[in-house]
């Protein structure tokens, strides 16, 4: 009788444990899938230590796309202005192709944005220290919660955000950029402290002007934006409802602490 009770108890325990074991197995599979996606980088076309060419990409806008369950709507919005969290990306992507076919240079004054036309110019202002600079947007991202722009290391250093990992910023669309690439010296010259980076004379920053407007009906298919591995943890500020949502006028927050990406 006692042995029979033990057998019945073990059978019940096995039935109760099965769903838990299955849930753990599925969670482990999902984690493995995420790790696999995070290593899906674009091809490396420039070896470490070699000079990175300027330009060489194409004008791209792209169709709506979904990353991590969130849909992004690329658009040409001259009135774009948003506030949120900036992160930066560096060595793991240096020398690899960006979403519009240029080559990422972690030391250049550039950035990745989820919806702006590429290439274009944007003004990025660090709301903690008042530094403001015009950058070249030539890539897609970021896709981590609460973040609205990914800065190159060169841009993060110029804005005084490199050592912090995350920074609260304001991003404003300035205008389209030329295909021949930007003059980083000219972009660095736009850096201001306490006042917005100047927008006048942006045509002098672009070596060439677009021959046709940026269009979502571009015959060339824009490469699907890749995911990036983020190791900074969740930002402690609330994520904007949409990537292109207008900025709310709220008290500025300090730089968020965190590890550098790479």
Protein Blocks (a to p, Z undefined) as FASTA:
>chain_A
ZZmmmmmmmmmmmmmmmmmmmmmmmmmmmmmmmmmmmmmccddfbdghiacdeehiacde
bdaddeehiacdddddfkgccddddddddklmgoiacfkopacdfkbccdddfkbccddd
dddddfknopacddddfbecdfbehiabdcdfklmmmnopmmnopacdddddfbdcdfkb
pafklmmmmpcghiacdfehklmmpmbdcfbdcdfkbfbacddddddddfebpafbdcdf
bfklccdddddddddddddfZZ
